[in-house]
Amino acid sequence: MRNLTAVVIASAMVLSYVSAGAAETTIDEMHQNGGLTTGSMTQNPQSHMFDGIELTEQQRQQMRDLMQQARLERPAVSFQDIEAMHDLVIADKFNESAIRLQAEKIAQAQVEQNIVMARVRNQMYHLLTPAQQATVQKNYERRLNEMRRLAELQPSSPLQAVSSTSSNQ
């Protein structure tokens, strides 16, 4: 059971790390069909930050420039780290300390990526007019309330159910 949990956690970390890089897209891609919900941006909750916002061409260009700058600043995905985690997961003997160290290394890279993207989103937000910022805030509160409502409807997570079932045996 311990190995299964490690595999699930490691897989989730690797997928979230890779999808964090994939979730970034250009402002042009975000504005296809007049909306910001196209492409990979729908996979990242923060990507909906600018939904329903009508941007001027100048704002779009400034946001494109910010995204280009972020791509240059963003640490590259380390496929060596991903491969190392995979090797640890499929090893003959489970090595919790090695997996923990590798997971912390991957998590630190994710933290750095999150910081870069939070900085960019902050800069983008401050390019907006007060009316656009109010729309962003209204959308955020609506999404937060929806997530709270969904969280209240959900039973315990599948991982908790698996671990509680196995501990009862």
Buried (B, 14 or more C-beta within 10 A) or exposed (E): EEEEEBBBBBEEBBEEBEEBBEBBBBBEBBBEEEEBBBBBBEEBEEBBBBBEBEBEEEBBEBBBEBBEBBEEEBEEBEEEBBEBBBEBBEEEEEBEEBBEEBBEEBEEBBEEBEEBBEBBBEBBBEBBEEEBBEBBEEBBEEBEEEEEEEEEEEEEEEEEEBBEEEEEE
